[in-house]
Amino acid sequence: MISSRYETHNIKNSVLPFIFHPSFKMSRRVKIPNWHKNIEFLQCIDGEGFVRCGTTVVPLKPNSVVTVNSDVLHSIGTDSFLEYRCLILDNGFLVSNGIPADGLFFRSLLDSPKLVDQFNRVCQAFLELDAEDFRSVAYLRSEVMRFCVELCEFSEPKQPTEMDNDYVKEAIYYIRSHLTEQVSLDRLSAVVGVSKFHLARQFKKYTGNSIIQTVNLMRCAEAQRLLEQGMSVSNVADACGFANHSYFSKTFYSIMGKLPSDV
């Protein structure tokens, strides 16, 4: 099965073992499904969207926080416009402070006013952080711990994951590793060891998209990265597995909301 998590976090600072992104913006699209070991928290700043966590779709709206639990397949999307911020906590930080993060499952939608207020305090501490001032660092760590203690009130023992979830993860990992190749349903079903009909059903169930939609989503995300580096549209199309350049432009526009030439 899966030899590596889709997304890994390179957190080198043991004193501040966190990742904080104050703002991401997206319009009319869904991000690539992924999963990772560390716990992630998402908060809407403007607009609205959703977070698909496995088979559950959680609304992403102001005045609430969405938890993405460890190793849960998830994606973020919006039908209009969404600006959100993201906080990732290294599981080792929680475990070292007595919270058995690997054995707990935290509620997906956190709408407790007290908990949301504490999360806002954490975000503000990040925005005001002076990494050279030990007092500022200590204050941030203390605010994160206060949030984590409150968070434990919204947890339960973790249950074993469904096997179908692992099949879908394996298929996504294979697609990611073979973007330039023609990825067929027959090939994917052989790789993960289930029938193609079962895989297609479960893939849609856990991601909200078909396999071909996910392939195109991943290819367009990689195309965006290459275009931003200055590569020509035709070379990007070839590098991302699009044999037909016209189809590439049409697909890119439908997913990214703009033509490749406009990047």
JODAQUI-V76549 format. One record per helix or strand. SS is the DSSP state (helix for helix, strand for strand). FROM is the first residue (numbers start at 0). TO is the last residue. If there is no record, write none. Layout:
ss->{SS	SS}
from->{FROM	FROM}
to->{TO	TO}
This chain:
ss->{strand	strand	strand	strand	strand	strand	strand	helix	helix	strand	strand	helix	helix	strand	helix	helix	helix	helix	helix	helix	helix}
from->{17	33	38	48	55	64	73	90	100	103	108	112	133	154	162	184	195	210	232	244	259}
to->{29	33	46	52	59	67	88	95	102	105	109	126	153	156	176	191	206	227	238	255	261}
